[in-house]
């Protein structure tokens, strides 16, 4: 399922491996395992690429890495001593949620400027979530490929009661 803008955003990042030589297959395995720990489901896996799906915010905290992401694809190429990672992230669920919230805001602001109010609510929610993912996902990729341990989940707030 290949979605177009504004549903899918594509970035390419280059990482220099920090320890030893890393093959594309091992990099793909490390990224797939890291995404599984974050709650993703690996759908299609190949030698140098894989696709994944996410449930969105259902089943994870609002602050989870994959909460605004509906799915995506990651490919890895080794170029000398560097790893080039290209990933496409889909934001289908957050798009429709933001559109619904924008519509509600527009309907509640009928006396003022409903179009501006709805557009502002949509833009704040949708593009804010995309921007946060643009900041967080590349750091996740770098951390996984550098072999860092997963983040400490014990620091998350727990529900008391």
C-alpha positions as CSV (number, residue, x, y, z in Angstrom):
1,X,0.0,0.0,0.0
2,X,1.8,3.1,-1.2
3,X,0.3,6.3,0.0
4,X,1.2,9.7,-1.4
5,X,1.7,13.1,0.2
6,X,0.3,14.2,2.7
7,X,0.0,10.6,3.9
8,X,3.6,9.5,3.4
9,X,6.8,11.4,4.0
10,X,10.3,10.1,2.8
11,X,13.7,10.8,4.3
12,X,17.2,9.5,3.7
13,X,19.8,9.5,6.4
14,X,23.5,8.4,6.4
15,X,25.1,6.8,9.5
16,X,28.7,5.9,10.0
17,X,28.8,2.6,11.9
18,X,30.4,2.9,15.3
19,X,31.6,-0.6,15.8
20,X,33.0,-2.9,13.2
21,X,31.5,-3.6,9.8
22,X,27.7,-4.0,9.6
23,X,26.0,-5.7,6.6
24,X,22.8,-4.5,5.2
25,X,21.0,-7.7,6.4
26,X,22.2,-7.2,10.0
27,X,21.2,-3.5,9.8
28,X,17.7,-4.5,8.6
29,X,17.4,-7.2,11.3
30,X,18.4,-4.6,14.0
31,X,16.0,-2.0,12.7
32,X,13.1,-4.6,12.4
33,X,13.8,-5.8,16.0
34,X,13.9,-2.2,17.3
35,X,10.6,-1.4,15.7
36,X,9.1,-4.6,17.0
37,X,10.1,-3.5,20.5
38,X,8.3,-0.2,19.9
39,X,5.1,-2.0,18.8
40,X,5.3,-2.3,15.0
41,X,4.4,-5.4,13.0
42,X,6.8,-6.4,10.3
43,X,4.7,-7.1,7.2
44,X,7.2,-7.8,4.3
45,X,10.9,-8.4,4.9
46,X,13.5,-8.6,2.2
47,X,17.3,-8.7,2.1
48,X,17.8,-4.9,2.3
49,X,14.3,-3.6,3.1
50,X,11.2,-4.2,5.0
51,X,7.7,-2.8,5.5
52,X,6.0,-2.3,8.8
53,X,2.5,-1.5,10.1
54,X,1.6,0.2,13.4
55,X,-1.7,0.3,15.3
56,X,-1.3,4.1,15.9
57,X,-2.1,5.4,19.3
58,X,-4.3,2.4,20.2
59,X,-2.4,0.1,22.4
60,X,0.5,2.5,23.2
61,X,1.1,5.7,25.1
62,X,0.8,9.1,23.4
63,X,4.5,9.6,23.7
64,X,5.5,6.3,22.0
65,X,7.7,6.7,19.0
66,X,5.2,5.0,16.6
67,X,2.0,6.6,18.0
68,X,1.5,9.0,15.1
69,X,2.8,6.6,12.5
70,X,0.5,4.2,10.6
71,X,3.3,2.3,8.9
72,X,6.2,2.6,6.6
73,X,9.1,1.1,4.8
74,X,12.8,1.1,5.5
75,X,15.6,0.2,3.1
76,X,19.3,0.0,3.8
77,X,22.4,0.3,1.5
78,X,26.0,0.0,2.5
79,X,28.2,2.6,0.8
80,X,31.8,2.1,1.9
81,X,32.0,2.7,5.6
82,X,28.5,4.3,5.7
83,X,25.0,3.0,6.0
84,X,22.4,4.8,3.9
85,X,18.9,4.4,5.3
86,X,15.9,5.5,3.4
87,X,12.5,5.4,5.1
88,X,9.0,6.3,4.2
89,X,6.6,6.9,7.0
90,X,2.8,7.0,6.6
91,X,0.6,9.1,8.8
92,X,-2.9,8.0,7.6
93,X,-4.6,7.7,11.0
94,X,-3.3,11.0,12.4
95,X,-4.3,12.7,9.1
96,X,-7.9,11.5,9.4
97,X,-8.0,12.3,13.1
98,X,-6.6,15.8,12.6
99,X,-9.1,16.4,9.8
100,X,-12.0,15.3,12.1
101,X,-10.8,17.5,14.9
102,X,-10.3,20.4,12.4
103,X,-13.9,19.9,11.2
104,X,-15.2,20.0,14.8
105,X,-13.3,23.2,15.6
106,X,-14.6,24.7,12.4
107,X,-18.2,23.8,13.3
108,X,-17.8,25.3,16.8
109,X,-16.5,28.5,15.4
110,X,-19.3,29.3,12.9
111,X,-19.6,32.9,14.2
112,X,-15.9,33.7,13.9
113,X,-13.8,32.4,11.0
114,X,-14.6,28.7,10.8
115,X,-12.2,27.9,7.9
116,X,-9.2,29.5,9.7
117,X,-10.1,27.9,13.0
118,X,-10.5,24.4,11.5
119,X,-7.4,24.8,9.3
120,X,-5.3,25.9,12.4
121,X,-6.5,22.9,14.4
122,X,-5.8,20.5,11.6
123,X,-2.3,22.0,10.9
124,X,-1.4,22.0,14.6
125,X,-2.3,18.4,15.1
126,X,-1.2,16.9,11.8
127,X,2.0,18.8,11.0
128,X,3.0,18.9,14.6
129,X,2.9,15.1,14.8
130,X,4.8,14.9,11.5
131,X,7.4,17.3,12.8
132,X,7.9,15.4,16.0
133,X,8.4,12.2,14.0
134,X,10.8,14.0,11.7
135,X,12.8,14.8,14.9
136,X,12.5,11.5,16.7
137,X,12.6,8.7,14.0
138,X,16.0,9.5,12.6
139,X,17.4,9.5,16.1
140,X,15.8,6.1,16.7
141,X,17.4,4.8,13.5
142,X,20.8,6.1,14.5
143,X,20.5,4.7,18.0
144,X,19.5,1.2,16.7
145,X,22.3,1.1,14.1
146,X,24.9,2.3,16.7
147,X,23.9,-0.7,18.9
148,X,22.6,1.4,21.8
149,X,20.2,-0.4,24.2
150,X,16.5,0.4,23.9
151,X,15.2,3.3,26.0
152,X,14.4,2.6,29.7
153,X,10.7,1.9,29.8
154,X,10.7,2.0,33.7
155,X,10.7,5.8,33.5
156,X,7.3,6.0,32.0
157,X,4.5,7.1,34.2
158,X,2.4,4.2,35.6
159,X,-1.2,4.2,36.4
160,X,-1.8,4.0,40.1
161,X,-5.0,2.7,41.5
